[in-house]
């Protein structure tokens, strides 16, 4: 695959990606481009070419999560389970390059008033929503940071507002550098998600970056030509102490079609607190 946005990212920089890979359905879906057997190889080609150090994925069924991990290659690990009561089904796994990233601890919570009850709902979302929260260490620099990956509700404004507040409160309680990836199902800069940015605890890497490798494409293109000015509903946020080097949203298909109904959001960042690589 030619024209990779961020090739050969080396320490102390990290290549981070948020990508809703679109869940696999058993039934026949329309358009044909949405069918998992039709697009799984395109996803493998894209991920194998780009190979971010950290990938927060959304809508991954267990077999899809395994496909993503295999597509990235043998150095990659995975954390995160499904959102069901049995911790099966669709999830928001985090994939990491084990040569660069060490997982020191991780947890999985539900976006509800009973976060540690698997499969629980609330806040207006009738479908369980899950988040993975990981404590990571950059092996090259020694820098430690938190990584959060989730998927806000697609149907309830109230659930998205409450999820934005949950994120703000999580960041306030964590301290230290933090990265956040998600499909937030509303424009990142929408009023309903303003709580994510309250008190200046988080910044939108797109607005914060000194370099943008692409235009600001809408990230839900549904297998059609991407549009400028459409909603950017896939987020890659950071605490202000994280050095954001560059960002990009690759609008190009992989071959003749796109691997998902979403476009991935990518950033090159530098975590503070590390030594020389």
Secondary structure, 3 states (H helix, E strand, C coil): CCCCCCCCCCCCEEEEEEEECCCCCCCCCCCHHHCHHHHHHHHHHHHHHHCCCEEEEECECHHHHHHHHHHHCCCEEEECCECCCCCCCCECCEEEECCCEEEEEEEEEECCCCCCCCCCCECCECCCCEEEEEEEEECCCCCEEEEEEEECCCCCHHHHHHHHHHHHHHHHHHCCCEEEEEECCCCCCCHHHHHHHHHHCCEEHHHHCCCECCCCECCECCCCCCCECCCCCEEEEECCCCEEEEEEECCCCECCECCCCECCEEEEEECCCCCCC
